[in-house]
Amino acid sequence: MRPEASDLFVALPGDDLPAYVYDLPDLREHVRTIRAALPERVELLYAAKANSDPGILRTLAGHVHGFEVASGGELDHVRAIVPDAPIAFGGPGKTQRELTRALDAGAERLHIESEHELRLLTTLLGDRTVEVLLRVNLPVDVGRVALAMGGGPFGMDPVRLDRCLEVMESAPGVRLRGLHLHLASGLQAQSHLRLVDKILAWAEKWARDRGIDLREVNVGGGMGVDYASPPAVFDWAALGAGLRRILARHPHLTLRIEPGRSVTAYCGWYVTEVLDIKFSRGHAFAVLRGGTHHLRTPAAKQHDHPFEVIPEDTWLRPWDRPEVRDEPVTLVGQLCTPKDVLASRIMTERLRVGDRVAFAMAGAYAWNISHHAFLMHPHPTFHHLDDVGAPVTGDTCGRRTS
């Protein structure tokens, strides 16, 4: 945590809690490190689904090759925030209206999930042209991963690709740019490299057998983020070095990657306060303002979310301050469900009512995947640290910010 962030956590008015704080200089430094590690023929797109906060999108715009969106809503949002950025439109179940919007918005790539989706696209082109990637559900062993994307509803089996080629022969406005093969998430660098090696070998053989000039392969994202060990950041240097070796065997290919979580997770904090300390059947519980309806990540991934305690020494009540010392404590939110758990039985030196708690690694798949309306609690406020560490105004979701 940068000192500027810690100072802001303390300075936030109580009425602003819970609050998301995004450290934009830290994000900028991180994405620069990623870009520096990648070979020249690797293009970096940011998967907007991970966090579409306007400040984050603007910060990334000058450092990525474009943005990947997966709905018409994301498409419109990204276009409004960074109007000139290249956009790749993916995701299963695209509607006719969404495809039309993508064409109207000038999306530079469409990731086609099925023969039916391709046929639907051909009816919407008019005199326009569009470059597409065919998403392939390649049957390869990805090992033990956090999330296997292959074998499910994403993309199409390889045997369906030839039918798509036949459709494109009678649709000159659809140009085959390449293939999309995002097969797994939660991979570390060496596992990711082994998978990329398999993908590119298969893709080039497939194209060669059909006489296709394959120019681009998109392997998606999936770079692992270890919430149990925040300092253990994905090894981008190792990935870059390995990709250089792999691409040397594929001199005519451009490789695209679409990370989301591994780009923005580290720049975000969810800051709240302790409302109550209670003991139930021998276990200590800290009830926090907010909860998983704001920060759904730990419930979605079934982990204990990393946090830091920010002591607040002021206590003006006429009764003793509830606290827990030197024992495990479970941090829960305000929801009427036992599943509203942010961290379970974490050994804590001291935690008191009124102390603040800052949950780290809250920059991806946090607010944007949470069930905001459940119990109708107030939404959090949103704050951004700028280049000099001062807070700047951000999207407040109807509430004020600093």
Summary of the structure (lengths in Angstrom):
residues: 402
radius of gyration: 23.2
end to end distance: 19.7
largest distance: 81.6
contacts: 1341
relative contact order: 0.17
helix: 32%
strand: 27%
